[in-house]
């Protein structure tokens, strides 16, 4: 791996890792042993240009935020091309450097459209449903959102990166709550939160990038625990 940007896990525990610099995806078994890989630099099917987000749908298909190609690609679990959608722009269904991606229980796909400062929602066929967000620091506004996740109830969590916070919405984009302030020392502070995930119990895990740690919260933003520090050692 040259620059691992995101990771997703399927129902069998296999891991899919986005390698941004090498523009490929690697698939590993639950013990981390190599299974297969796919992708190369380019703009064709099964090619990527600095991909940075990945998610696995309920049927095992893999969705990749193909960042510098300004699109989403859907592939099967062995890397076989299924479909793609998106192009550069700011209209509905267009992207500017999409980063995070998530899939809900109904197969709907949520994309953090980073440089358009919004979230876009599509059905499982890539058809546009809705979007929300604009540049700013108010409720429902974003500054370069990178990560997105969906819980079992369909609520959507966004790592609002340059606002140093997390925002929570319902499945149609209505604002519910937010938490976090800029900082690296106190619990619940963030310094460019990069990615986000929700566990089966509803706990929310945030990659606090420049604080070199992971923070864990309940679904309303209540701080639970944190771990990590700068360095190459385990943990």
Helices and strands as residue ranges (DSSP letters): E 4-9, E 15-19, E 24-28, E 34-38, E 53-56, E 62-66, G 67-69, E 71-75, E 81-85, E 98-103, E 109-113, G 114-116, E 118-122, E 128-132, E 147-150, E 156-160, G 161-163, E 165-169, E 175-179, E 181-182, E 189-190, E 193-198, E 204-208, G 209-211, E 213-217, E 223-227
